Amino acid sequence: MNMGGLINMVLRMFMRRAINKGISKGIGMATSKGKKPAGPALKGRESAKRARQAARITRRLGR
């Protein structure tokens, strides 16, 4: 692989991460209207975080 291809691959990887974080942040701000989550919203966010962690672990085990 040439140097240009490697640079493009690394750049795309960082851009994908940045865009995903921005989208997640924007959705979080839109749903909570900038306030700190409380009660059921906090529990839902925590359970979603655990579900993402579980999915990540199962993908690693599947390799």
N, C-alpha and C positions, 0 to 999 in steps of 0.2 A: 504494500500500500504506500502511496506517495505521501509526502508531507502535507499537502493540501487536504487530502482525504482525512488524515488524522486530526488536523486542526478543525475541520468541519465537524467531525464526529464528537470531539470534546466540546466544541462550542454548542452543538445541538443538545448535548447532555445537560450542560449548565442552563441553557435557555429553557429546556423542558422543566427542570426543577424550579426555576424562578417563576415561570408562568403558572405552574401548578400551585405553588405557594400563594401567588397573587390571587388566583381564582378562589382558592380555599378561604383566604382572608376576606375577599370581597363577598363571598356567599355568607360567611359568618357575620360580617358587618350588616349585610342586608337583612338577615333573619333576626338578629338581636338588636338592630338599629343602634349599634354602638354601645349598648349597655352590657354590663357583666351578666353572664347567664346565672340564673338562680333556679332552684327547685328542679322540676322535671327536665328543663333544658340542659342543666348541668349534668344530670344523670344520663341523658341521651348522648351528650357529647362524650362522656367517659366511656359509655358502652360502645360507641362508634370507634373510639380510639382502641379499645381492647379488640374489637373485631378486626381492625386494620392490622394490629400486631399479630393476631392469630393467623390471618391470611398470609402475612409476611413469613411467619415461621413455617406454615405448611408448604409454601413455595420453596423455602430452603430445604426442607426435608425431602421434597419431591425430586430434587436434583440428583 
